[in-house]
Amino acid sequence: MVGQGQQVRQAELLARATTRIFFQANQWVFTGLVFPFPIVFGLLLQGTGLWTTCWMFLALLAAVSLTWMHRVIRRMMHQQTPELMRRVEGPRS
């Protein structure tokens, strides 16, 4: 344990941990994401003639996912800790 004001050498190990990342989608969702997206990209390129439509599609997908996640988290917070959400959101005018 490192105390306040204690000197730490450059190569000194302070902590050791293991990080595990789990992807919760099943094999069918993974297969669907791996194979239809290139097809969608090809259709977008063929339809518009612009290579950037793939990036636009991914940006739109990310924006929709972010909005969806934000709404779900707000709903969960309102259900589980309504007092905390009232303090975070502040007074409504």
Rosetta blueprint (number, residue, H / E / L):
1 M L
2 V L
3 G L
4 Q L
5 G L
6 Q L
7 Q L
8 V L
9 R L
10 Q L
11 A L
12 E L
13 L L
14 L L
15 A L
16 R L
17 A L
18 T L
19 T L
20 R L
21 I L
22 F L
23 F L
24 Q L
25 A L
26 N L
27 Q H
28 W H
29 V H
30 F H
31 T H
32 G H
33 L H
34 V H
35 F L
36 P H
37 F H
38 P H
39 I H
40 V H
41 F H
42 G H
43 L H
44 L H
45 L H
46 Q H
47 G H
48 T H
49 G L
50 L L
51 W L
52 T L
53 T H
54 C H
55 W H
56 M H
57 F H
58 L H
59 A H
60 L H
61 L H
62 A H
63 A H
64 V H
65 S H
66 L H
67 T H
68 W H
69 M H
70 H H
71 R H
72 V H
73 I H
74 R H
75 R H
76 M H
77 M H
78 H H
79 Q H
80 Q H
81 T L
82 P H
83 E H
84 L H
85 M H
86 R H
87 R H
88 V H
89 E H
90 G L
91 P L
92 R L
93 S L
